[in-house]
Amino acid sequence: MTAEAAKELDELCFLSAQSLPSLKVSKHFQVLKLLGEGSYGKVMLALHRKRGTPMALKFFPRKSTSLTSFLREYNLSLAYCTHPSLTRALGIFFSTPSYYVFAQQACLYGDLYSVVVSEVGVDEDCVQRVMSQLSGAVTHLHSLGFVHRDIKPENIFLCDRSCRWVKLGDFGLTRAVGTTVRAVWYESPFCTPEVEPEKALEKEMEDIWITVQPAIDSWALGVLVYCLLTGCFPWEESTHDDLGYRKYKAWFDRQAEKDEDETGCIQEFEGLSPLVMTLLKELLHPDPRQRGSPEEILSYLGGPWLMETARKE
């Protein structure tokens, strides 16, 4: 399935490249406001002048975006993002002298990052609602043979203020399972620990290559659970140079040597319930071969994820 998915996506990109129209934005759309921007470009809320349909227009600067990467993201979003919690393209794509552009579903309430209160997090019920939806979305993507590779609060968009409907978006780094990609190290808790050896080798070799696997997304989902519950990150980067990660890894290794879970926990995780700690040990397993799948999140819904809630019950 994975090889077929990659081949099919390449074919869609080849075909769409033959029919990429040039349009003047103002002639076909009424641009209303900026929804977001980042390293990729910007997203604008717009109305289609003929249809009257609201949509989000995603603008990619032609100077910094290859046609191939633009078409890959567009076609992946159009053809494969059929889950209700994945942002889907709307079948409109075009170029201007300065941008490549495609239309996608509009999420009008910002991103998840904007609702996370620093050092507080968000409501526990909200966390479980979000993770339930993301579990389904990422499992769907994996079943089609793709790995998102960039799950973080800034890429999760809100369809309402209470997070009853969220959508995972931004598929610029999404690749087929088994694809070999250049290892890109970045200082982030979402970067998996298995990339650390590649980081060390960067000084000796020009290019380091890794194989894309679903475990990359599992790690990011685990970090996201922690972030939403606490309003903090568990560590700054997933390397042994980072004190927070080093403490977690040492605690994890002690747990693995015991038949039963020890009662104590490192300080950064003290407010979390035993139930969610079991989930985090699955998703944040340092060994990608033993890391849990996104689908496993569903087994932990409904119970208390915070110690405060557990005590009340």
C-alpha positions in Angstrom: 0.0 0.0 0.0 2.8 2.4 0.9 4.6 2.0 -2.4 1.3 2.3 -4.3 0.4 5.4 -2.3 3.6 7.2 -3.2 3.3 6.1 -6.9 -0.3 7.3 -7.1 0.5 10.6 -5.5 3.4 11.1 -8.0 1.0 10.4 -10.9 -1.6 12.9 -9.5 1.1 15.5 -9.3 2.3 14.9 -12.9 -1.3 15.2 -14.2 -2.1 18.3 -12.3 1.1 20.0 -13.4 -0.3 19.8 -17.0 -3.4 21.8 -16.1 -2.2 24.4 -13.6 -4.1 27.6 -14.6 -2.9 31.2 -14.1 -5.6 33.4 -12.3 -5.9 36.8 -10.9 -7.0 36.4 -7.3 -9.2 39.5 -7.1 -11.1 38.5 -10.2 -12.3 35.2 -8.7 -12.1 35.8 -4.9 -13.0 38.4 -2.4 -10.1 38.1 0.1 -11.5 38.9 3.6 -8.7 38.5 6.2 -5.5 36.7 7.1 -6.1 33.4 8.9 -2.4 32.5 9.5 1.1 32.6 8.2 4.3 30.7 8.6 7.5 29.6 6.8 5.4 28.1 4.0 3.6 31.3 3.2 0.1 32.5 4.3 -3.5 31.5 4.5 -6.3 34.0 3.7 -10.0 33.7 4.3 -11.8 34.4 1.0 -15.2 34.2 -0.7 -15.5 32.6 -4.2 -17.2 35.4 -6.2 -19.4 33.1 -8.3 -20.3 30.5 -5.7 -20.3 32.7 -2.7 -18.5 29.9 -0.8 -16.1 30.7 2.0 -12.8 29.0 1.8 -9.2 29.3 2.8 -6.6 30.2 0.2 -3.1 28.9 0.9 -0.4 31.0 -0.7 3.0 29.6 -1.4 5.7 32.1 -2.6 7.1 30.9 -5.9 10.6 32.1 -5.0 10.8 29.6 -2.1 8.4 26.8 -3.2 9.0 24.3 -5.9 6.1 23.3 -8.1 6.6 19.7 -7.1 6.3 20.4 -3.3 3.2 22.6 -3.9 1.5 19.9 -6.1 2.4 17.2 -3.6 0.7 19.0 -0.7 -2.3 20.0 -2.8 -3.0 16.5 -4.3 -2.4 14.8 -0.9 -4.9 17.1 0.8 -7.4 16.7 -2.1 -7.2 12.9 -2.7 -6.3 11.4 0.7 -7.5 13.7 3.5 -11.1 12.4 3.5 -11.2 12.0 7.3 -13.4 14.8 9.0 -10.4 15.8 11.2 -8.0 16.3 8.3 -8.0 19.6 6.4 -9.0 18.9 2.8 -8.3 20.8 -0.4 -11.4 21.9 -2.4 -10.2 21.2 -6.0 -9.2 24.8 -6.8 -5.5 25.4 -7.5 -3.7 28.0 -9.6 -0.7 30.2 -9.9 -0.1 34.0 -9.9 3.1 35.8 -10.9 4.2 35.6 -7.2 2.4 32.6 -5.7 1.2 29.1 -6.1 -2.3 28.9 -4.5 -4.8 26.2 -3.6 -8.2 26.5 -1.8 -9.0 24.4 1.3 -11.6 24.1 3.9 -11.7 27.2 6.2 -11.2 26.7 9.9 -12.4 30.1 11.4 -11.3 29.8 15.0 -7.5 29.8 14.8 -5.2 27.0 15.8 -4.8 24.9 19.0 -1.7 26.8 20.0 -3.8 29.9 20.6 -6.0 28.2 23.2 -3.3 26.5 25.3 -2.8 28.6 28.5 0.9 28.7 29.4 1.7 26.4 32.4 -2.0 25.6 32.7 -3.0 23.8 29.5 -6.6 23.3 28.5 -9.6 21.7 30.1 -9.2 17.9 30.5 -12.4 17.1 28.6 -11.2 19.3 25.8 -7.8 17.4 25.7 -9.6 14.1 25.3 -11.9 15.5 22.6 -8.9 16.7 20.6 -6.9 13.6 21.0 -9.8 11.4 20.1 -10.2 13.3 16.8 -6.5 13.3 16.1 -6.2 9.6 16.8 -8.7 8.9 14.1 -7.2 11.4 11.6 -3.6 10.1 12.0 -4.7 6.5 11.9 -6.6 7.2 8.7 -3.5 8.9 7.2 -1.3 5.9 8.2 -3.8 3.4 6.8 -3.3 5.1 3.4 0.5 4.8 3.7 1.4 8.3 4.8 3.1 9.9 7.8 2.3 13.5 8.7 5.7 14.3 10.3 4.7 17.7 11.6 2.1 17.3 14.3 2.1 20.2 16.7 -0.5 22.7 18.1 0.2 25.3 15.3 -0.9 22.7 12.7 -4.2 21.7 14.4 -7.0 24.1 13.4 -10.3 24.8 15.2 -13.8 24.6 13.6 -15.4 25.9 16.8 -14.2 27.7 20.0 -14.6 24.6 22.3 -12.5 22.2 20.2 -15.4 19.9 19.5 -14.2 19.8 15.9 -10.5 20.1 15.0 -8.6 19.5 11.9 -5.0 18.5 11.4 -3.5 20.4 8.5 -0.2 21.5 6.8 0.9 18.5 4.9 4.1 20.0 3.6 6.3 17.4 5.3 4.0 14.5 4.8 5.6 11.5 3.1 4.8 7.9 2.3 5.8 5.2 4.8 9.2 3.8 3.9 10.3 6.9 2.0 13.9 7.9 2.5 14.2 11.6 3.4 17.1 13.9 4.5 17.3 14.0 8.3 16.5 17.5 9.5 17.3 18.1 13.1 15.5 20.8 14.9 15.5 21.7 18.6 11.9 20.7 19.5 10.3 18.2 21.9 8.4 16.9 18.8 11.6 15.8 17.1 12.0 12.0 17.8 15.0 10.8 19.8 16.0 8.3 17.1 17.2 11.4 15.0 19.8 12.2 17.7 22.5 9.9 16.2 22.0 11.7 12.9 22.4 15.0 14.6 25.8 13.9 15.9 26.9 12.7 12.4 25.9 16.0 10.7 29.3 17.4 11.4 31.0 14.6 9.6 28.8 14.0 6.6 27.0 16.3 4.3 23.7 14.5 4.1 22.1 12.0 6.5 19.1 10.0 5.4 16.4 8.4 7.5 13.3 6.2 6.7 9.9 7.6 7.3 7.9 5.5 9.8 4.5 6.0 11.6 6.3 6.0 15.0 7.3 9.6 14.2 3.6 10.7 14.5 3.1 8.6 17.7 5.9 10.5 19.4 4.4 13.9 18.4 1.0 12.9 19.7 2.5 11.9 23.1 4.2 15.3 23.4 1.0 16.9 22.4 -1.0 15.2 25.1 1.5 16.4 27.7 1.5 19.9 26.3 -2.3 20.2 26.3 -2.6 18.9 29.9 0.1 21.0 31.4 0.6 24.0 29.2 4.3 23.2 29.1 6.6 20.9 27.1 8.2 17.9 28.8 11.6 18.9 27.5 13.1 21.3 25.0 14.6 18.7 22.7 14.6 14.9 22.7 18.4 14.3 23.3 20.6 13.3 26.1 21.9 16.8 26.2 18.5 18.0 27.5 18.1 17.5 31.3 14.3 17.1 31.0 14.5 14.3 28.4 17.5 12.7 30.2 15.4 12.5 33.4 12.4 11.0 31.5 14.6 8.4 29.8 16.2 7.3 33.1 12.8 7.0 34.7 11.5 5.1 31.6 14.4 2.7 31.8 13.7 2.0 35.5 10.1 1.3 34.7 11.1 -1.2 32.0 13.1 -3.1 34.5 10.2 -3.6 36.9 7.3 -6.0 36.7 5.0 -3.4 38.2 4.9 0.4 37.8 6.8 2.2 40.6 4.6 4.6 42.5 7.0 7.6 42.1 7.3 9.7 39.0 9.6 12.5 37.9 8.5 16.0 38.9 7.4 17.1 35.4 4.8 14.3 35.3 3.5 14.4 38.9 0.2 16.0 38.0 -0.7 13.3 35.5 -2.8 10.3 36.4 -1.5 6.7 36.2 -3.9 6.1 33.3 -2.5 8.8 31.1 1.1 7.9 32.2 0.5 4.4 30.8 -0.5 6.0 27.5 2.5 8.3 27.4 4.8 5.4 28.0 3.3 3.8 24.9 3.5 6.9 22.7 6.8 8.3 24.1 8.7 5.0 24.0 12.3 5.9 23.1 12.5 2.9 20.8 10.5 3.6 17.7 10.0 -0.1 17.1 8.1 -0.5 20.4 6.2 2.8 20.2 2.4 2.7 20.5 0.1 3.5 17.6 -2.2 6.6 17.4 -5.2 4.3 17.6 -4.2 3.2 21.1 -5.3 6.6 22.4 -8.9 5.6 22.1 -8.4 2.9 24.8 -7.6 5.6 27.4 -10.5 8.0 26.8 -13.2 8.5 29.5 -10.9 8.0 32.5 -9.1 10.7 34.5 -5.9 12.1 32.9 -5.1 14.4 35.7 -4.4 13.4 39.3 -6.8 16.1 40.5 -9.6 14.4 38.6 -8.6 11.0 39.8 -8.8 12.0 43.4 -12.3 13.4 43.0 -13.4 10.1 41.6 
